[in-house]
Amino acid sequence: MEKSMDVTALGELLIDFVQNGVSEAGNPVMEAAPGGAPCNVLAMLNNLGHSCAFIGKVGRDSFGDLLEDTLKQLEIDTRGLVRDGEVHTTLAFVHTAPDGDRSFSFYRNPGADMRLSEAEVDEDLIARSRIFHFGSLSLTDEPCRSATVKAVAAAKRAGCLISFDPNLRESLWPDLGTAREQIAWGLSQCEILKISENELAFVTGTGDIDRGAEILQKNCPNIRLLNVTAGSAGSFSYYQGRKVSRPVVRTDRVVDTTGAGDTFCGCVLHFVLQHGLEGLSDADLGEMLRFANAAASVIIGRKGALKVMPSVSEIPADV
């Protein structure tokens, strides 16, 4: 089948409420920002010139309207977007610390994204894609867990490269044992992995990044390109027994770190679409990390993620 779509992603599409000032009464003013990790990745890829599609579910409500309209404005294909008439669009309230780091409070019990069923997965759309990308939030509950399993199987049959980002949100899991089990399944399916140092420690039991990468590569030989993001310590790429690292791109203006990892992930998939996964040199991997780190340094100076991903011209080229 002709590969007419660069990347299709499946997962959560939601509203991130981020604080944007205070009212005259001194109350926090919350801005409804379209978000959701898989679509953030697609938005970054779209800015880099790639064709993208999304598979997921939102409510038949005003927030669902906003999200669907946003994807259309960004030219992300919405044929795989399903509307739920019974359950509302998932909401997340983002609490930002003075250093820009954040925590989340989710209104998702249930949320529409959890209700995507196997029957609603567009297998033809997946088959036409070069890369299929997913995260762990679509594995927290049924029926979206079974829908994700079906989608990954369809992607494998079609010869898609499989990309995975655990994107661990502990509060959304019934227990951490289930989280480890389902994330381990995602790790066993992918060829391209983006994982944070905290998530790496969660799945391997060690805080040493090199040791964690070694354990992960031994347990999951299917992973061909393993990328670890480590905040102020920069990022690391492990490929065919080699390790390449690049420092974080420093910025004086950290507003909100939401979307930094998704921006990084989108840039990695951009690199793979350009270069493939065969015969990559240390210089190739270093440039991939440099570009991804530079793009992440832009997004952390902005509130929200999906609608404000950096353009190519905004990504620093001299760092």
C-alpha positions in Angstrom: 0.0 0.0 0.0 1.2 3.5 -0.8 2.6 5.3 2.2 0.9 8.6 1.7 1.0 9.7 5.4 4.3 10.3 7.2 3.1 9.8 10.8 -0.2 8.6 12.4 -0.5 8.8 16.2 -3.1 7.4 18.5 -3.9 8.5 22.0 -5.3 11.3 24.1 -6.4 14.7 22.8 -7.5 17.0 25.6 -7.7 20.4 27.1 -4.7 21.6 29.2 -5.8 24.4 31.5 -2.8 26.6 32.2 -2.7 29.6 34.4 -2.4 32.9 32.5 -2.4 35.7 35.1 -4.9 36.5 37.8 -8.2 38.3 37.8 -8.9 41.6 39.5 -10.1 39.6 42.5 -6.8 37.8 42.7 -8.1 34.5 41.4 -6.0 32.5 38.9 -7.2 32.9 35.3 -7.0 29.5 33.5 -6.5 29.3 29.7 -7.9 26.4 27.8 -5.0 25.2 25.7 -5.4 22.2 23.3 -3.0 19.4 24.2 -2.3 15.8 24.6 1.1 14.2 24.0 0.5 12.3 20.8 -1.0 15.4 19.1 1.7 17.6 20.4 4.2 15.4 18.6 2.1 15.6 15.4 1.9 19.4 15.7 5.8 19.6 15.8 6.0 17.3 12.8 3.5 19.4 10.9 5.7 22.5 11.5 8.6 20.5 10.1 6.7 19.8 6.9 5.3 16.3 7.4 1.9 14.9 6.7 0.2 13.7 10.0 -3.0 12.0 11.1 -4.6 11.4 14.5 -6.7 8.6 15.9 -8.5 9.2 19.1 -11.7 10.3 20.8 -13.1 13.6 22.2 -16.5 14.5 23.6 -19.4 15.9 21.6 -19.0 19.2 23.5 -17.6 22.6 23.1 -14.1 21.4 24.1 -14.3 18.6 21.5 -15.3 21.2 18.9 -12.2 23.3 19.9 -9.9 20.4 19.6 -11.2 19.2 16.3 -11.1 22.7 14.8 -7.5 23.1 16.1 -6.3 19.9 14.4 -7.9 21.1 11.1 -6.2 24.5 11.4 -2.9 22.7 11.9 -3.7 20.5 8.9 -3.6 17.3 10.9 -5.8 14.7 9.3 -8.9 14.1 11.5 -10.6 11.2 9.7 -9.6 9.0 12.7 -11.0 11.4 15.3 -14.2 10.1 16.9 -16.8 12.1 18.9 -18.4 10.6 22.0 -22.0 11.8 22.8 -22.0 10.4 26.3 -18.7 11.2 27.9 -17.0 14.6 28.0 -13.7 15.6 26.6 -10.8 14.9 29.0 -9.4 17.9 30.9 -6.1 18.4 32.6 -5.2 21.3 34.9 -1.5 22.1 34.7 0.1 23.4 37.9 3.4 25.2 37.1 6.2 25.8 39.6 8.4 28.9 39.6 11.1 27.0 37.7 8.6 26.0 34.9 8.3 22.4 36.0 4.7 21.1 36.2 2.3 18.7 37.7 -1.2 17.6 36.4 -4.7 17.2 37.8 -6.8 15.2 35.4 -10.6 15.1 35.0 -10.8 11.7 33.4 -13.0 9.3 35.3 -13.9 8.6 32.6 -12.8 10.9 29.8 -13.7 10.6 26.1 -10.2 9.5 25.1 -10.5 6.4 27.3 -13.6 5.3 25.3 -11.9 4.7 21.9 -12.9 1.1 20.9 -11.3 -1.4 18.6 -14.1 -0.9 16.0 -13.2 2.8 15.8 -9.5 2.3 14.9 -8.9 3.3 11.3 -6.6 0.5 10.1 -6.4 1.8 6.5 -5.1 5.1 7.8 -2.5 3.3 9.8 -1.5 1.1 6.9 -0.8 4.2 4.7 1.6 5.7 7.3 5.4 5.4 7.5 5.5 5.7 11.3 2.9 4.9 13.9 3.3 6.6 17.3 1.6 6.0 20.6 2.0 6.5 24.3 1.0 4.8 27.5 -2.2 6.9 28.4 -4.2 4.9 25.9 -3.2 1.7 27.8 -4.5 2.7 31.2 -8.1 1.4 30.7 -10.5 -0.5 28.5 -11.6 -0.1 25.8 -8.8 2.2 24.7 -6.2 -0.4 25.7 -7.6 -3.0 23.3 -7.9 -0.3 20.6 -4.2 0.5 21.0 -3.2 -3.2 20.8 -5.2 -3.5 17.6 -3.7 -0.4 16.1 -0.1 -1.5 16.9 -0.8 -4.9 15.3 -2.2 -3.2 12.2 0.9 -1.0 12.0 3.2 -4.0 12.2 1.3 -5.8 9.5 1.6 -2.7 7.3 5.4 -2.4 7.8 5.2 0.9 9.8 8.0 1.9 12.1 6.6 1.9 15.6 7.4 4.8 17.9 6.6 4.9 21.7 6.8 7.4 24.5 5.7 6.1 27.9 4.7 9.6 29.1 4.1 8.3 32.6 1.3 10.0 34.6 1.1 7.9 37.7 -2.2 9.3 38.9 -4.0 7.9 35.9 -3.2 4.3 36.6 -5.2 2.0 38.9 -1.8 1.0 40.4 1.9 1.2 39.5 2.1 -2.6 38.9 -0.4 -2.2 36.0 1.5 0.8 34.8 4.8 -1.2 34.6 3.1 -4.1 32.9 1.5 -2.0 30.2 4.5 0.2 29.6 6.6 -2.9 29.3 4.2 -4.1 26.6 4.7 -0.8 24.8 8.5 -1.1 25.1 8.3 -4.6 23.6 6.5 -3.3 20.5 8.5 -0.2 19.4 11.6 0.4 17.3 11.9 4.1 18.2 11.7 5.0 21.9 11.7 8.4 23.6 11.9 8.1 27.4 12.7 10.5 30.2 15.3 9.6 32.8 12.5 9.3 35.5 10.6 6.9 33.3 13.7 4.9 32.6 14.3 4.6 36.3 10.7 3.5 36.8 10.9 0.6 34.3 14.5 -0.5 35.0 14.9 0.1 38.8 18.1 2.2 38.4 18.7 5.9 38.4 21.9 5.4 36.4 21.0 6.3 32.8 23.7 4.2 31.1 22.8 1.2 33.2 19.1 1.7 32.6 19.6 1.9 28.9 21.7 -1.3 29.0 18.9 -3.1 30.9 16.3 -1.8 28.5 18.2 -2.8 25.4 18.8 -6.3 26.8 15.2 -6.8 27.6 13.8 -5.1 24.5 16.1 -6.0 21.5 13.4 -4.7 19.2 14.3 -1.1 20.2 16.6 0.2 17.4 16.9 3.8 18.5 16.7 4.6 22.2 16.6 8.3 23.2 16.6 9.5 26.8 15.8 13.0 27.9 17.3 14.1 31.2 16.3 17.7 31.8 19.2 20.0 32.6 21.6 17.1 31.9 20.7 17.1 28.2 19.8 14.1 26.1 21.3 10.7 25.2 21.0 8.4 22.2 21.8 4.7 22.2 22.2 3.0 18.9 23.9 -0.2 17.9 26.0 -0.4 21.0 27.0 3.3 20.8 26.1 6.3 22.9 25.9 9.9 21.9 24.9 12.8 24.1 24.3 16.5 23.7 23.9 19.2 26.4 20.6 21.0 27.0 20.2 24.3 25.2 20.1 26.9 27.9 17.4 29.5 28.0 16.8 32.4 30.4 13.0 32.2 29.9 11.4 29.1 31.3 7.6 29.6 31.4 6.1 26.1 31.1 7.9 22.8 30.4 4.7 21.2 29.1 5.4 19.8 25.7 9.2 19.9 25.8 9.4 16.1 25.6 6.8 16.0 22.8 8.7 18.6 20.9 11.9 16.5 21.3 10.0 13.4 20.2 8.6 15.1 17.1 12.1 16.2 16.1 13.4 12.7 16.5 10.7 11.3 14.2 11.5 14.1 11.7 15.1 12.9 11.7 14.0 9.2 11.2 11.7 10.2 8.3 14.7 12.0 6.7 17.5 9.4 7.4 15.8 6.1 8.3 17.3 3.8 11.0 20.1 2.2 9.1 23.8 3.1 9.2 23.5 6.2 11.4 26.8 7.8 12.5 27.6 9.5 15.7 27.5 12.8 13.9 24.0 12.0 12.6 22.8 11.2 16.1 24.5 14.2 17.6 22.8 16.5 15.1 19.5 14.8 15.8 19.9 15.5 19.6 21.1 19.0 19.0 18.1 19.9 16.9 15.6 18.3 19.2 17.2 20.0 22.3 17.1 23.3 20.5 13.4 23.0 19.6 12.6 22.0 23.2 14.3 25.2 24.4 11.8 27.2 22.4 8.6 25.5 23.6 9.5 25.9 27.3 9.4 29.7 26.9 5.7 29.5 25.9 2.4 28.5 27.6 0.8 25.3 26.3 2.2 23.2 23.5 -0.1 22.0 20.6 -0.8 25.4 19.0 2.5 27.0 19.7 5.1 24.5 18.6 8.2 26.2 17.1 8.6 26.7 13.4 11.9 25.8 11.7 13.0 29.4 11.6 12.5 29.7 15.4 14.7 26.8 16.3 18.3 28.0 17.1 20.8 26.7 14.5 24.0 27.8 16.3 23.8 25.8 19.5 
